[in-house]
Amino acid sequence: MLQTYSTAILPMPSCRMDAAVGEDPLIEAAGPIAGAHILILGASGPGLLCDLIRRECLAATSLRASDRPEAAEYDLVLAPSVTPECGLETLVRQTRRALVPTGRLVARVTNDPAGRVSLALSRCLRLNGFRVSRGLVLVADLPGFGLACRG
């Protein structure tokens, strides 16, 4: 498990950033993340964690798909590489457990030219109470009303 915390906003070092930094559609679809607690599910390199810290994310944790996240700890869950081989039900179950009410999932579906994995993930998310919007990346919001009472 990789975990980073930021307790104060530090001035950015005076180094040149690559053009690719900040252009990740996954992070762009996440919207404003300053002060957010973020969980990254699945394989991702330290580059994504660094990009999140640069955007003033308060805390970021990266877990393997088999690890169990803390309950109701995260404002945002990022799934950088959802493939046909990954278990969609497990991903949705982990996301549901990790998010606070009104939390969000942003997922990038890869290796899915026919779009079947995107449709299956959208359906699974809707069945678990999420509102889903699709685009280059899939964004799902967890409504806060009525869900906090459920256990």
C-alpha positions in Angstrom: 0.0 0.0 0.0 1.3 3.4 -1.0 0.1 6.3 1.0 0.9 10.0 1.0 -0.3 12.8 3.2 0.0 16.6 2.7 -0.7 18.7 5.8 0.4 22.1 4.4 0.5 23.6 0.9 4.1 24.0 0.0 5.4 26.3 -2.7 6.0 24.5 -6.0 9.7 24.0 -6.8 11.0 26.1 -9.7 11.4 23.2 -12.1 9.9 22.8 -15.5 7.0 20.3 -15.7 6.4 18.1 -18.7 3.6 18.9 -21.0 2.0 15.6 -20.1 1.6 16.6 -16.4 -1.9 17.7 -15.7 -3.3 16.5 -19.0 -4.4 13.1 -17.7 -8.1 12.7 -18.6 -8.6 10.7 -15.4 -7.5 13.6 -13.2 -9.3 16.2 -15.4 -12.6 14.3 -15.1 -12.1 14.2 -11.3 -12.6 18.0 -11.1 -11.3 20.0 -8.2 -9.4 17.8 -5.8 -7.8 20.3 -3.4 -8.2 19.0 0.1 -9.7 15.7 -1.0 -8.9 12.2 0.3 -8.3 10.0 -2.7 -8.1 6.2 -3.2 -6.4 4.8 -6.3 -7.6 1.2 -7.0 -5.5 -1.1 -9.1 -2.1 -0.7 -10.6 -0.7 2.8 -11.0 2.7 4.2 -10.8 3.9 6.9 -8.4 3.4 9.5 -11.2 -0.4 9.6 -10.5 0.2 10.1 -6.7 2.7 12.9 -7.5 0.1 14.6 -9.9 -2.5 14.4 -7.1 -0.2 16.0 -4.6 0.7 18.8 -7.1 -3.0 19.5 -7.3 -3.2 20.0 -3.5 -4.8 16.6 -2.7 -4.8 16.3 1.1 -4.2 12.5 1.1 -3.8 9.8 -1.5 -3.7 6.0 -1.0 -3.0 3.4 -3.7 -4.2 -0.1 -3.2 -4.0 -3.3 -5.2 -7.3 -4.7 -6.5 -7.2 -7.5 -3.9 -6.7 -5.2 -0.9 -9.7 -4.0 1.2 -10.0 -0.2 1.7 -11.0 1.5 4.9 -14.8 2.2 5.2 -16.1 5.7 4.4 -12.7 7.4 4.3 -12.4 8.8 0.8 -14.0 11.6 -1.2 -12.8 10.2 -4.6 -11.9 6.8 -5.9 -9.7 6.6 -9.1 -9.6 3.4 -11.1 -6.9 4.2 -13.7 -7.1 0.9 -15.7 -10.4 -1.1 -15.7 -9.9 -4.0 -18.1 -12.1 -6.9 -19.1 -10.1 -9.1 -16.8 -10.7 -7.2 -13.6 -13.6 -8.1 -11.5 -16.2 -5.3 -11.9 -18.3 -6.4 -8.9 -15.2 -6.3 -6.7 -14.3 -2.9 -8.0 -17.8 -1.5 -7.3 -17.9 -3.2 -3.9 -14.5 -1.7 -2.9 -15.6 1.7 -4.2 -18.9 1.6 -2.4 -17.1 0.7 0.9 -14.4 3.3 0.5 -16.5 6.4 -0.4 -18.2 8.8 1.9 -21.8 9.7 1.0 -21.6 12.1 -2.0 -18.3 10.6 -3.0 -17.2 10.0 -6.6 -15.6 7.3 -8.7 -13.6 8.1 -11.9 -12.6 5.1 -13.9 -10.7 4.7 -17.2 -11.8 1.6 -19.1 -9.0 0.1 -21.2 -8.8 -2.8 -23.8 -12.5 -2.5 -24.5 -12.9 -1.7 -28.2 -16.6 -2.9 -28.3 -17.5 -1.0 -25.2 -18.9 -4.0 -23.3 -16.8 -3.4 -20.2 -18.0 0.2 -20.0 -21.6 -0.8 -20.3 -21.2 -3.6 -17.7 -19.5 -1.3 -15.3 -22.1 1.4 -15.8 -24.9 -1.1 -15.1 -23.1 -2.5 -12.0 -22.6 1.0 -10.6 -26.3 1.9 -11.2 -27.4 -1.3 -9.5 -25.4 -0.2 -6.5 -26.9 3.3 -6.2 -24.5 5.4 -8.3 -25.4 8.0 -10.8 -23.2 7.4 -13.9 -22.1 9.7 -16.7 -20.0 8.4 -19.5 -17.4 10.1 -21.7 -13.7 9.5 -22.2 -13.7 8.3 -18.6 -16.6 7.0 -16.6 -17.7 9.2 -13.7 -20.1 8.0 -11.0 -21.4 9.9 -8.1 -22.7 8.3 -4.9 -25.8 10.3 -3.8 -25.8 11.1 -0.1 -29.5 11.0 0.8 -30.7 7.8 2.3 -27.4 6.0 1.9 -25.9 7.1 5.2 -28.7 5.3 7.1 -27.9 2.0 5.4 -25.2 0.0 7.0 
